[in-house]
Amino acid sequence: MPIWLRLLLIAIIIFSASSFVWFLLGSTAYLQRNMDIIGTTVFWGGAVPALLFVGLFIILLIKGWTPTSGGQYVAVFIGLLISIIISAALIQSVSKYGWANEKIESDTVKVTADKKHEYRVDLINLFQRNSHARLYLKDLGSGKETFIPVEIQTNKIVGLGVEKVNHWVMLEPTDTASEYILYTTEELGIPEEKFKVDILAGTSSRVN
């Protein structure tokens, strides 16, 4: 096998194998969720053929096969071209949201009853094993913005309707100025959860 062809095959093998791994990790959000319908379709229509081409090229390398006619050279180059196209398509098909970038769903911004804060809840990477929630607060006096982690059981949310206006949580003031009580609502699709939020400390804790 000519050196140039061997190097070309090695380069395509590395590129195709890398695109397969990138697609597998990306379509499962770095193994944090199951592959969706679109991802499964792309897997069988693109990822599997790419892997088959990798296997074929490895076999050609091991055997040291050398094309002996113009037709064989054309067939090899067509195979290499198809492999490049499929691999590039795999890379382009991957969404980075949910693993490289966070995927965030938020409810409607509301104002607390004491008119001191704007608030909303952010659900991050919903329907993945690394999903979590946080409370966004904006002090209406100073304009200071704060994010407070909240241990809402996002893993129990199996479906979520997102409308123009959503009220997934309610934040109510207490007798202590810096403490509020956060309730989840039935719109979130899970049994009500209750948390005490300490704005000064930037923490929340579950209330039994």
C-alpha positions, 0 to 999 in steps of 0.5 A, a space after each residue: 500500500 502506498 504511504 500516501 494512501 496509508 496516511 490518508 486512511 489513518 487520518 479518515 479513521 481517526 476523524 470518523 472514529 472521533 465523530 462517532 464518539 462525539 455524536 455518542 456523547 453529545 446525543 446522550 448529554 455525556 451519558 446523562 440521558 437516553 438518546 431521543 428519537 432523532 438521535 436514534 435515527 441519526 445513530 442508525 443512519 449515520 453513526 453505524 455506517 461511519 463505524 462500518 467504514 472505520 472497520 473496513 479501512 482498518 482491515 485494508 490497513 492491516 492487509 496492506 491492500 493496494 489498488 491495482 486498477 483505476 476503478 479500485 482507486 475510484 472506489 476507495 476515494 468514493 468510500 473515503 468521501 462518503 465517510 468524510 461526509 457522514 462524519 461531518 454530518 454526525 458532528 453537526 447533528 450534535 446539540 451542545 445543550 445539556 452537557 457542553 452548555 446548560 439547557 434551562 427552562 424558567 417559569 414566569 418572573 413574579 414579585 414577592 408579596 412584600 414587593 422586595 424581590 423579583 423571582 423565578 425558578 430555573 430548571 437546568 438540564 431537565 430529564 437528565 441525570 444531572 438535572 437540578 434547580 435554582 432560584 433566581 432573585 432580584 432585589 428591587 431596591 438595589 438591583 442585585 441578582 442572586 441564584 440560590 440552589 434549591 433541591 427540588 426533585 427534578 428527577 421526578 418530573 416526567 413531563 412539563 408544559 411550558 406556556 407563555 405564563 408559568 407559575 411553577 413555584 411561589 415565594 412567600 415572605 416570613 416574619 424574618 426579613 431575609 427568610 422566605 418560604 418557597 413552594 412548588 405548585 401543581 404545574 410542576 407535575 410533582 407533589 408539593 415541596 417546601 423550602 426555607 430560603 435564606 437570602 443573606 446566606 444564599 441557601 435553601 433547605 427543605 421544610 418537612 
